[in-house]
Amino acid sequence: MLGSLAALAQPVVPAITPDPSRGAPLYVQHCAVCHGDAGAGDGPAALGLEPPPGDLRDAARLDRLSLHDLFAVIGQGRDGSDMPAFADQLDERQRWDLASYIAGFSAVPGVAASKPFALADLAGKTPAEVAASGGDVAAFRAQRAHPPLQQRGPGELIEHTRSTLQQSLQAYRAGEHEQAFDLSVGAYLEGFELVESALDNLDPQQRKITERALMAYRQGLQDGATVAQAEQALAVAAAELDKSAALLADGAMGDSLSFFSSLLILLREGLEAILVLAAILAFLRNTGQQAAARSVHIGWGLALLAGVATWAVAAYLIDISGAQRELLEGATALFASVVLLWVGVWMHDRRHAAAWQDYIKSSLVGGGGRFGFAVLAFFSVYRELFEVILFYETLWLQAGPAGHGMVLAGAGAALVLLIGLAWVILRGSRKLPLAAFFSANAVLLCVLSVVFAGHGVAALQEAGVLGTRPVTFFEFDWLGIHADAWSLSAQALALAGIATLYGRSWLGERRRAAAAKMAASSE
């Protein structure tokens, strides 16, 4: 696998700290067949290969290669040998993880250093260079095999977006259009998207302009733009990224900004979920079915556990990409939109039902009805919980140790406001007649259905599943309104569904009223 490498450009620093535990299964899958399980070059496929696979345990050879050299040869292959290039099979993060795992074959585990080496040094320097400068080479070998975790603040995230966009353009110039598009998606989701919340609190308009520029570049790649057009679109996006980076460059935030940033993250992302939960719980209480509320509480409780578990799995066990994250959010939002629409119209249909209590007892709160409410509660809460945790991770870094208390205070204040809103809905609904309550609840759920439809399509666009078609229209993110033809079309479709179902309900009422009138007159 290893050999002389051509001179490389400036060392590339990984955007995410390499994780050898993620590299281990990649080694087994792609490398062990030739290099052997222990890296000795004695794998079952090594017989007859010329030159033979290298011994990855040979410290003298590995000391002449940087982590970036290993990363590069994994992606490009080795000239004059049977080793293939893995750039089309492994993404950038996987290649860094694999390089770190391979570096561990020549390292002595558990060697401590007085202080951690910088990630740039671990990636760009060789052990031989560290030894020549009088550094602790044993500690350097150990650390590049298990790099200390370095969390990314806003500056690192925007730099990741910049560098990945440049890779995307290089791939597009080389005719690798699909890879270029995938890189453009990752550039946004693994970088800029995670600082959007912080940027929103500084300059919402700049956040929107930057996001549109990134989406325009991506859409140009998808539409088959010329290289010159792609370069121009990227130049515009890069200029907007520079402006956004300048706004975030101060690093630590003031106490008030830390507080309000934290408050708005949870308030904005939790508002829709709390409205759904409050509407369902008020409905169950006002119809005398408090026992069924347990299913709702189980639903949102499981959603909290699932959201935290998803984040933990993504952070420590497997790689959940930004595209997968947005795909999950988009799918759950659209599912919730359909369910909310159905429940809202269903409530509207029964606001005047004479045998309402009998209907509830016979069918609503049976196993199927309770399960349906639990599912709706689960998806309403789980939909964005994973992303909320990522937003708070970024805010935590940007606020710095001095601002952590204000971040927690902001989250606590948002939680109090959300609980207070739920209490107001539950208490206020008691004073409404049953018919008026059902009508108000139905309208609320149908409005949320339209909001979820807009958010769902926007998430799928961010994941790269759907394209973007910007139009001249106002934006209101809290209502899921985006100046995009596809997102607006989804909301228009939801509105059409509401109008159709409400129209059917109205005609049904007219027919029932006419039948009742005829029956009364015949008596």
C-alpha positions as CSV (number, residue, x, y, z in Angstrom):
1,M,0.0,0.0,0.0
2,L,2.8,2.4,0.9
3,G,5.6,3.7,-1.2
4,S,7.2,6.8,-2.5
5,L,4.7,9.6,-2.9
6,A,4.8,12.4,-5.3
7,A,5.2,15.8,-3.7
8,L,1.9,17.0,-2.4
9,A,0.5,20.4,-2.0
10,Q,0.1,22.1,1.4
11,P,-1.1,19.5,4.0
12,V,-4.8,19.3,4.3
13,V,-6.2,19.4,7.8
14,P,-9.3,17.2,8.4
15,A,-12.4,19.2,9.1
16,I,-13.5,16.6,11.7
17,T,-11.1,15.0,14.1
18,P,-10.2,11.5,12.7
19,D,-11.6,8.6,14.6
20,P,-9.7,5.3,14.4
21,S,-12.6,3.4,15.8
22,R,-14.5,4.3,12.7
23,G,-11.5,3.4,10.6
24,A,-11.2,-0.1,12.0
25,P,-14.2,-1.6,10.2
26,L,-13.1,0.2,7.0
27,Y,-9.7,-1.5,7.3
28,V,-11.3,-4.9,7.7
29,Q,-13.5,-4.3,4.7
30,H,-11.0,-2.8,2.2
31,C,-7.5,-3.4,3.4
32,A,-7.1,-6.6,5.5
33,V,-7.5,-8.9,2.5
34,C,-4.0,-7.8,1.3
35,H,-2.4,-6.2,4.3
36,G,-3.6,-8.8,6.9
37,D,-5.6,-8.2,10.1
38,A,-2.5,-7.0,11.9
39,G,-1.1,-4.9,9.0
40,A,1.9,-7.3,8.4
41,G,1.2,-7.5,4.6
42,D,0.2,-11.2,4.9
43,G,-3.4,-11.1,3.9
44,P,-5.0,-14.0,1.9
45,A,-4.9,-11.9,-1.3
46,A,-1.2,-10.9,-0.9
47,L,0.2,-14.1,-2.5
48,G,1.6,-13.4,-5.9
49,L,1.2,-9.6,-5.7
50,E,4.2,-7.6,-7.1
51,P,5.2,-5.5,-5.4
52,P,3.9,-7.2,-2.2
53,P,1.7,-5.3,0.2
54,G,3.7,-3.1,2.6
55,D,4.2,-4.0,6.2
56,L,2.1,-1.3,8.0
57,R,3.9,-2.1,11.3
58,D,7.3,-0.9,9.9
59,A,7.9,2.2,12.0
60,A,10.8,3.3,9.8
61,R,8.5,3.4,6.7
62,L,5.5,5.0,8.5
63,D,7.8,7.6,10.1
64,R,8.5,9.0,6.6
65,L,4.7,9.5,5.9
66,S,2.4,12.1,7.4
67,L,-1.2,11.3,8.2
68,H,-2.1,13.4,5.1
69,D,0.2,11.2,3.0
70,L,-1.7,8.1,4.2
71,F,-5.0,9.9,3.5
72,A,-3.8,10.8,0.0
73,V,-2.6,7.3,-1.0
74,I,-5.8,5.8,0.2
75,G,-7.7,8.1,-2.1
76,Q,-5.4,7.9,-5.1
77,G,-4.0,4.4,-4.9
78,R,-0.4,3.4,-5.5
79,D,1.1,3.7,-8.9
80,G,2.8,0.5,-10.1
81,S,0.9,-1.7,-7.8
82,D,-2.4,-3.5,-7.5
83,M,-3.7,-1.1,-4.9
84,P,-6.8,0.7,-6.2
85,A,-7.9,4.3,-5.5
86,F,-10.7,4.4,-2.9
87,A,-11.8,8.0,-3.4
88,D,-14.9,6.8,-5.2
89,Q,-15.7,4.4,-2.3
90,L,-14.8,6.3,0.8
91,D,-15.6,9.9,1.5
92,E,-13.1,12.3,2.9
93,R,-13.9,11.7,6.5
94,Q,-13.7,7.9,6.1
95,R,-10.3,8.2,4.5
96,W,-9.0,10.3,7.4
97,D,-10.4,7.8,9.9
98,L,-8.8,4.9,8.0
99,A,-5.4,6.8,7.8
100,S,-5.5,7.3,11.6
101,Y,-6.2,3.6,12.2
102,I,-3.3,2.6,9.9
103,A,-1.0,5.0,11.7
104,G,-1.8,3.0,14.9
105,F,0.1,-0.1,13.6
106,S,3.4,1.7,14.2
107,A,2.4,3.5,17.4
108,V,2.9,2.4,21.0
109,P,-0.5,2.9,22.7
110,G,-0.9,4.8,25.9
111,V,2.2,7.1,25.5
112,A,1.3,10.4,27.2
113,A,2.5,13.8,26.1
114,S,2.9,16.9,28.1
115,K,0.4,18.7,25.8
116,P,-1.6,17.6,22.8
117,F,-0.2,18.3,19.4
118,A,-2.3,20.5,17.1
119,L,-4.4,18.7,14.6
120,A,-2.6,20.5,11.7
121,D,0.7,19.1,13.0
122,L,-0.7,15.6,13.4
123,A,-2.0,15.7,9.8
124,G,0.8,17.5,8.1
125,K,4.0,16.4,9.9
126,T,5.9,13.1,9.8
127,P,7.3,11.4,12.9
128,A,10.7,11.8,11.3
129,E,10.3,15.6,11.2
130,V,9.2,15.7,14.8
131,A,12.2,13.6,15.8
132,A,14.5,15.9,13.8
133,S,13.2,18.9,15.7
134,G,13.7,17.3,19.1
135,G,10.0,16.6,19.7
136,D,8.5,13.6,21.5
137,V,8.2,11.3,18.6
138,A,6.6,8.4,20.6
139,A,3.8,10.7,21.8
140,F,3.4,12.1,18.3
141,R,2.9,8.6,16.9
142,A,0.4,7.8,19.6
143,Q,-1.6,11.0,19.1
144,R,-1.8,10.8,15.3
145,A,-3.2,7.2,15.8
146,H,-5.8,8.6,18.3
147,P,-6.0,12.3,17.7
148,P,-7.4,14.3,20.7
149,L,-11.0,15.4,20.0
150,Q,-11.1,19.0,18.7
151,Q,-14.6,20.4,18.6
152,R,-15.3,22.9,15.8
153,G,-16.5,26.4,16.5
154,P,-18.1,28.7,13.9
155,G,-14.8,29.6,12.2
156,E,-13.8,26.0,11.7
157,L,-17.3,25.1,10.4
158,I,-17.2,27.9,7.8
159,E,-13.7,26.9,6.8
160,H,-15.0,23.4,6.3
161,T,-17.6,24.8,4.0
162,R,-15.1,26.8,2.0
163,S,-12.6,23.9,1.6
164,T,-15.3,21.4,0.7
165,L,-16.8,23.8,-1.9
166,Q,-13.3,24.1,-3.5
167,Q,-13.1,20.3,-3.7
168,S,-16.6,20.3,-5.3
169,L,-15.5,22.7,-8.0
170,Q,-12.3,20.6,-8.7
171,A,-14.5,17.5,-9.1
172,Y,-16.8,19.4,-11.4
173,R,-13.9,20.6,-13.6
174,A,-12.8,17.0,-13.8
175,G,-16.2,15.9,-15.0
176,E,-17.2,14.2,-11.8
177,H,-20.5,15.9,-11.6
178,E,-22.2,13.6,-9.1
179,Q,-19.3,13.8,-6.7
180,A,-19.2,17.6,-7.1
181,F,-22.9,17.8,-6.2
182,D,-22.5,15.5,-3.2
183,L,-19.6,17.6,-1.9
184,S,-21.6,20.8,-2.3
185,V,-24.4,19.2,-0.2
186,G,-21.9,18.2,2.5
187,A,-20.2,21.6,2.4
188,Y,-23.5,23.2,3.6
189,L,-24.8,20.6,5.9
190,E,-21.6,19.8,7.8
191,G,-20.5,23.4,8.0
192,F,-22.6,26.5,7.4
193,E,-25.9,25.0,8.5
194,L,-24.5,24.5,12.0
195,V,-23.7,28.2,12.4
196,E,-26.9,29.5,10.9
197,S,-28.6,29.9,14.3
198,A,-25.7,32.0,15.7
199,L,-25.6,34.1,12.5
200,D,-29.3,34.6,12.6
201,N,-28.9,36.4,15.9
202,L,-26.3,38.7,14.4
203,D,-27.6,39.4,10.9
204,P,-30.6,37.3,9.7
205,Q,-30.4,38.9,6.3
206,Q,-26.8,37.9,5.8
207,R,-27.7,34.3,6.8
208,K,-30.4,34.2,4.2
209,I,-28.2,35.7,1.4
210,T,-25.4,33.3,2.2
211,E,-27.7,30.3,2.2
212,R,-29.2,31.3,-1.1
213,A,-25.8,31.7,-2.6
214,L,-24.8,28.2,-1.5
215,M,-28.0,26.7,-2.8
216,A,-27.6,28.6,-6.1
217,Y,-24.2,27.0,-6.6
218,R,-25.5,23.6,-5.8
219,Q,-28.5,24.0,-8.1
220,G,-26.2,25.1,-10.9
221,L,-24.2,21.9,-10.6
222,Q,-27.4,19.9,-10.7
223,D,-28.7,21.8,-13.8
224,G,-25.5,21.1,-15.7
225,A,-24.0,24.6,-15.6
226,T,-20.8,25.3,-17.5
227,V,-17.5,25.3,-15.5
228,A,-17.4,29.1,-15.9
229,Q,-20.9,29.5,-14.5
230,A,-20.0,27.2,-11.6
231,E,-16.9,29.2,-10.9
232,Q,-18.9,32.4,-10.9
233,A,-21.6,31.0,-8.6
234,L,-18.9,29.7,-6.2
235,A,-17.2,33.1,-6.2
236,V,-20.5,34.7,-5.1
237,A,-21.0,32.0,-2.4
238,A,-17.4,32.4,-1.2
239,A,-17.8,36.2,-0.9
240,E,-20.9,35.8,1.2
241,L,-19.2,33.2,3.4
242,D,-16.4,35.7,4.0
243,K,-19.0,38.2,5.2
244,S,-20.6,35.7,7.5
245,A,-17.3,34.6,8.9
246,A,-16.4,38.2,9.6
247,L,-19.6,38.6,11.7
248,L,-18.8,35.4,13.6
249,A,-15.0,36.2,13.9
250,D,-15.2,37.8,17.4
251,G,-15.4,34.3,18.9
252,A,-16.9,34.5,22.3
253,M,-20.3,36.1,22.5
254,G,-21.6,38.7,25.0
255,D,-23.9,37.5,27.8
256,S,-27.0,38.9,26.3
257,L,-26.4,37.5,22.8
258,S,-25.6,34.0,24.3
259,F,-28.8,34.2,26.3
260,F,-31.1,35.2,23.4
261,S,-29.4,32.9,20.9
262,S,-30.0,29.9,23.3
263,L,-33.6,31.1,24.0
264,L,-34.5,31.4,20.3
265,I,-33.0,28.1,19.3
266,L,-35.3,26.1,21.7
267,L,-38.3,28.5,21.3
268,R,-38.2,28.4,17.5
269,E,-37.6,24.6,17.2
270,G,-39.9,23.7,20.1
271,L,-42.9,25.9,19.4
272,E,-44.5,23.7,16.8
273,A,-44.1,20.5,18.9
274,I,-45.5,22.2,22.0
275,L,-48.5,23.4,20.1
276,V,-49.2,19.9,18.8
277,L,-48.9,18.3,22.2
278,A,-51.0,21.0,23.9
279,A,-53.7,20.6,21.3
280,I,-53.9,16.8,21.7
281,L,-53.8,16.9,25.5
282,A,-56.5,19.6,25.6
283,F,-58.6,17.5,23.2
284,L,-58.3,14.4,25.4
285,R,-59.1,16.3,28.6
286,N,-62.1,18.2,27.2
287,T,-63.6,15.0,26.0
288,G,-63.2,13.3,29.4
289,Q,-60.4,10.9,28.2
290,Q,-57.5,11.9,30.4
291,A,-56.4,8.3,30.7
292,A,-55.4,8.4,27.0
293,A,-53.0,11.2,27.8
294,R,-50.5,8.6,29.0
295,S,-49.9,7.5,25.4
296,V,-49.1,11.1,24.4
297,H,-46.6,11.5,27.3
298,I,-45.0,8.1,26.4
299,G,-44.7,9.3,22.7
300,W,-42.9,12.6,23.5
301,G,-40.8,11.0,26.2
302,L,-39.6,8.3,23.8
303,A,-38.9,11.1,21.3
304,L,-36.6,12.8,23.8
305,L,-34.7,9.6,24.4
306,A,-34.5,8.8,20.7
307,G,-33.2,12.3,19.9
308,V,-30.4,12.1,22.5
309,A,-29.6,8.5,21.4
310,T,-29.4,9.5,17.8
311,W,-27.0,12.3,18.6
312,A,-24.9,10.0,20.8
313,V,-24.8,7.3,18.1
314,A,-23.8,9.9,15.5
315,A,-21.2,11.4,17.7
316,Y,-19.5,8.2,19.1
317,L,-20.5,5.1,17.1
318,I,-21.4,5.7,13.5
319,D,-21.4,8.5,11.0
320,I,-24.8,10.1,10.4
321,S,-24.1,12.6,7.7
322,G,-25.8,16.0,7.4
323,A,-27.7,14.7,4.4
324,Q,-29.1,11.8,6.4
325,R,-30.0,14.1,9.2
326,E,-32.0,16.4,6.9
327,L,-33.6,13.5,5.1
328,L,-34.8,12.2,8.5
329,E,-36.1,15.6,9.4
330,G,-37.8,16.1,6.1
331,A,-39.5,12.7,6.1
332,T,-40.8,13.0,9.6
333,A,-42.0,16.6,9.0
334,L,-44.0,15.5,5.9
335,F,-45.4,12.5,7.7
336,A,-46.4,14.7,10.6
337,S,-48.0,17.2,8.1
338,V,-50.2,14.4,6.7
339,V,-51.2,13.2,10.2
340,L,-52.0,16.7,11.4
341,L,-54.1,17.4,8.4
342,W,-56.1,14.2,8.9
343,V,-56.6,14.8,12.7
344,G,-57.5,18.5,12.2
345,V,-60.2,17.7,9.6
346,W,-61.4,14.7,11.7
347,M,-61.9,17.0,14.7
348,H,-63.7,19.5,12.5
349,D,-66.1,16.8,11.3
350,R,-67.1,15.8,14.8
351,R,-67.5,19.2,16.4
352,H,-71.4,18.8,16.2
353,A,-71.6,15.0,16.6
354,A,-74.6,14.2,18.8
355,A,-73.2,10.8,19.8
356,W,-69.7,12.1,20.4
357,Q,-69.0,10.4,23.7
358,D,-70.3,7.1,22.4
359,Y,-68.0,7.4,19.4
360,I,-65.0,8.2,21.6
361,K,-65.6,5.3,23.9
362,S,-66.1,2.9,21.1
363,S,-63.3,3.7,18.8
364,L,-61.1,6.7,19.6
365,V,-59.3,5.7,22.7
366,G,-58.9,2.1,21.8
367,G,-55.5,0.7,21.1
368,G,-55.4,2.2,17.6
369,G,-56.4,5.7,18.6
370,R,-54.0,5.9,21.5
371,F,-51.2,4.5,19.4
372,G,-52.0,7.2,16.7
373,F,-51.7,10.0,19.3
374,A,-48.5,8.5,20.6
375,V,-47.0,8.4,17.1
376,L,-48.0,12.0,16.4
377,A,-46.5,13.1,19.7
378,F,-43.3,11.2,18.9
379,F,-42.7,12.6,15.5
380,S,-43.7,16.1,16.5
381,V,-40.9,16.2,19.1
382,Y,-38.3,14.0,17.4
383,R,-38.5,15.8,14.1
384,E,-35.9,18.4,15.0
385,L,-34.5,17.3,18.3
386,F,-31.2,15.9,16.9
387,E,-30.6,19.2,15.0
388,V,-31.4,21.3,18.1
389,I,-28.6,19.4,20.0
390,L,-26.1,20.2,17.2
391,F,-27.1,23.8,17.3
392,Y,-26.5,23.9,21.0
393,E,-23.1,22.2,20.5
394,T,-22.0,25.0,18.2
395,L,-23.5,27.8,20.4
396,W,-21.7,26.2,23.5
397,L,-18.4,26.5,21.7
398,Q,-19.0,30.0,20.4
399,A,-20.2,31.3,23.8
400,G,-17.0,30.1,25.5
401,P,-16.7,29.0,29.2
402,A,-17.8,32.5,30.4
403,G,-21.0,32.3,28.5
404,H,-22.1,28.8,29.3
405,G,-24.3,30.0,32.2
406,M,-26.2,32.3,29.9
407,V,-26.7,29.5,27.3
408,L,-28.2,27.4,30.0
409,A,-30.3,30.3,31.3
410,G,-31.6,31.0,27.8
411,A,-32.6,27.3,27.3
412,G,-34.3,27.3,30.7
413,A,-36.2,30.5,29.9
414,A,-37.3,29.0,26.5
415,L,-38.5,25.9,28.3
416,V,-40.5,27.9,30.8
417,L,-42.1,29.9,27.9
418,L,-43.0,26.7,26.1
419,I,-44.5,25.1,29.2
420,G,-46.4,28.4,29.9
421,L,-47.8,28.4,26.4
422,A,-49.0,24.8,26.8
423,W,-50.6,25.8,30.2
424,V,-52.4,28.7,28.6
425,I,-53.8,26.5,25.8
426,L,-54.9,23.8,28.2
427,R,-56.5,26.3,30.7
428,G,-58.1,28.5,28.0
429,S,-59.6,25.5,26.2
430,R,-61.6,24.7,29.4
431,K,-63.7,27.8,28.9
432,L,-64.7,27.1,25.3
433,P,-67.8,25.2,24.4
434,L,-67.0,21.8,22.9
435,A,-67.9,22.8,19.4
436,A,-65.9,26.0,19.5
437,F,-62.9,24.1,21.0
438,F,-63.0,21.5,18.3
439,S,-63.1,24.2,15.6
440,A,-60.2,26.1,17.1
441,N,-58.2,23.0,17.6
442,A,-58.9,21.8,14.1
443,V,-57.7,25.1,12.7
444,L,-54.5,25.1,14.8
445,L,-53.6,21.5,13.6
446,C,-54.3,22.3,10.0
447,V,-52.1,25.4,10.2
448,L,-49.4,23.4,11.7
449,S,-49.8,20.8,8.9
450,V,-49.1,23.6,6.3
451,V,-46.1,24.7,8.4
452,F,-44.7,21.2,8.6
453,A,-45.1,20.8,4.8
454,G,-43.0,23.8,4.1
455,H,-40.3,22.7,6.6
456,G,-40.3,19.1,5.3
457,V,-39.7,20.1,1.7
458,A,-37.0,22.7,2.8
459,A,-35.2,19.9,4.7
460,L,-35.3,17.6,1.7
461,Q,-33.9,20.4,-0.5
462,E,-31.0,20.9,2.0
463,A,-30.4,17.1,1.9
464,G,-30.0,17.4,-1.9
465,V,-33.0,15.1,-2.6
466,L,-35.0,17.9,-4.1
467,G,-33.7,20.8,-6.2
468,T,-34.3,24.5,-5.4
469,R,-36.4,27.0,-7.5
470,P,-36.1,30.4,-5.9
471,V,-39.1,32.8,-6.5
472,T,-39.9,36.3,-5.5
473,F,-41.9,35.8,-2.4
474,F,-41.7,36.8,1.3
475,E,-40.1,34.4,3.8
476,F,-41.3,33.6,7.3
477,D,-39.3,30.7,8.7
478,W,-41.5,30.3,11.8
479,L,-44.4,29.4,9.5
480,G,-42.3,27.3,7.1
481,I,-42.7,29.9,4.3
482,H,-39.7,29.9,2.0
483,A,-39.2,31.8,-1.2
484,D,-39.0,28.6,-3.2
485,A,-41.4,27.1,-5.8
486,W,-41.2,23.6,-4.4
487,S,-41.7,24.5,-0.8
488,L,-44.6,26.9,-1.6
489,S,-46.1,24.2,-3.8
490,A,-46.1,21.7,-1.0
491,Q,-47.9,24.2,1.3
492,A,-50.3,25.1,-1.5
493,L,-51.0,21.3,-1.8
494,A,-51.6,21.1,1.9
495,L,-54.0,24.1,1.7
496,A,-55.8,22.5,-1.2
497,G,-56.2,19.3,0.8
498,I,-57.6,21.2,3.7
499,A,-60.0,23.1,1.4
500,T,-61.1,19.8,-0.2
501,L,-61.7,18.0,3.1
502,Y,-63.4,20.9,4.7
503,G,-65.6,21.3,1.6
504,R,-66.5,17.7,1.8
505,S,-67.3,18.1,5.5
506,W,-69.5,21.2,4.7
507,L,-71.4,19.4,2.0
508,G,-71.9,16.4,4.4
509,E,-73.4,18.8,7.0
510,R,-75.7,20.3,4.5
511,R,-77.0,16.9,3.4
512,R,-77.5,15.8,7.0
513,A,-79.3,19.1,7.8
514,A,-81.5,18.7,4.8
515,A,-82.3,15.1,5.7
516,A,-83.1,16.1,9.3
517,K,-85.4,18.9,8.0
518,M,-87.2,16.5,5.7
519,A,-87.6,14.0,8.5
520,A,-89.0,16.6,10.8
521,S,-91.4,17.9,8.2
522,S,-92.7,14.4,7.5
523,E,-93.6,13.9,11.1
